Amino acid sequence: MAKPTSAFFNAVASFVALPITATTSRDDRILIFASTEQLDILQSTDEFLVDGTFKVVPDIFYQLYIIYGVYRDHVVPLIYALLRRKNAETYQRLINQITEFAPHWCPRSIMLDFKQACINVFDASFPTVSLSGCYFHLRQSIHHKLQALGYRNQYQTDPVFAHNIHKIAALAFLEPSRMINGFDDLLMDLGDDYQEILDYFEETYIGRLRPNHTRRRPMFCIDFWNMYNRTTQSSMRTNNTAEAYHP
């Protein structure tokens, strides 16, 4: 049978591998797949990871979005959703449709990547949830900025330079109350060669210093990406376990 070439196809039985599907007929259609057992686990556990992948998605969709739960000390996939967008409206519709099937879904904590639209929607939908960033994605964002600034070769060939870049990412393991002082120490120690990447990190994760010596709100607040409490409490610091389930 030919693959669908439009998002307006009918989800006939031969396409549906899992017993629960939710669809809309809009151009930004969402397909959600979960079994009854998965929905039961979704509503009985309270620690979750969310992650999107793009490599295995049919051409008519943009990403496969997966919600994982920590169940009996294992990370298990609970919701698969095919999305055509990655904006706040799409994520909100996804959460709304899931809660129609799982009205008792009440996350205590969610680990996710650094997508602001997704963060905002989960925060608004679950006011008491604790949201935390994935340390792998924090480091990945630094590496992407290094490449954009033209430092890729230096990072790969200069061990001293690479070690100092790792120091920037390692700020995540300081106590939150020591983060600002730790960053200021790096500013003093690393010098002009690192100014561009430090400027990026400050604006994105620390907050720019104002003339009155207070700091602006960063794009991602310190509590979101700080790993100190997650480390001392032996909690997960990355969603790498979840990514092992990617097709």
Long-range contacts (C-beta under 8 A, 24 or more apart in sequence): 3-58, 4-58, 4-60, 5-59, 5-60, 6-60, 7-60, 7-61, 7-84, 18-80, 20-101, 22-97, 22-98, 22-100, 22-101, 24-93, 27-84, 28-84, 28-85, 28-89, 28-90, 29-84, 30-81, 30-82, 30-83, 30-84, 30-90, 30-93, 30-94, 30-97, 31-61, 31-81, 31-82, 32-79, 32-80, 32-81, 32-82, 32-94, 32-97, 32-98, 32-101, 33-79, 33-80, 33-81, 34-78, 34-79, 34-80, 34-101, 38-77, 38-78, 38-79, 39-78, 39-101, 39-102, 41-69, 41-71, 41-76, 41-78, 42-67, 42-69, 42-78, 42-79, 42-98, 42-102, 42-105, 43-102, 43-103, 43-104, 43-105, 43-106, 44-71, 45-69, 45-70, 45-71, 46-106, 46-107, 46-108, 46-109, 47-107, 47-108, 47-109, 48-78, 48-107, 48-109, 48-110, 48-111, 49-75, 49-110, 49-111, 49-112, 49-236, 49-239, 49-241, 49-242, 50-110, 50-111, 50-112, 50-118, 50-122, 50-239, 51-112, 51-113, 51-239, 51-242, 51-243, 51-246, 52-83, 52-86, 52-113, 52-115, 53-243, 53-246, 53-247, 55-246, 56-246, 56-247, 57-82, 58-82, 60-84, 62-86, 64-247, 65-94, 66-242, 66-245, 66-246, 67-98, 68-239, 68-242, 68-245, 70-236, 75-241, 75-242, 75-245, 77-242, 77-245, 86-115, 86-117, 86-118, 87-117, 88-117, 88-120, 88-121, 91-117, 91-118, 91-121, 91-122, 92-121, 92-124, 92-125, 95-121, 95-122, 95-125, 109-235, 111-236, 111-238, 111-239, 112-239, 113-137, 113-239, 114-138, 114-141, 114-220, 114-225, 116-219, 116-220, 119-220, 119-224, 131-224, 132-224, 132-225, 132-230, 133-220, 133-224, 133-225, 134-237, 134-238, 134-239, 135-169, 135-172, 135-225, 135-227, 135-237, 135-238, 136-238, 136-239, 136-240, 137-238, 137-239, 138-169, 138-172, 138-205, 138-225, 139-169, 141-204, 142-168, 142-169, 142-197, 142-201, 145-197, 145-200, 146-197, 149-196, 149-197, 149-200, 151-197, 161-193, 164-190, 164-194, 165-194, 165-197, 168-194, 168-197, 168-198, 168-201, 172-225, 172-226, 172-227, 172-228, 173-227, 173-228, 173-231, 174-226, 174-228, 175-228, 176-222, 176-223, 176-226, 176-228, 179-206, 179-222, 179-226, 180-206, 180-215
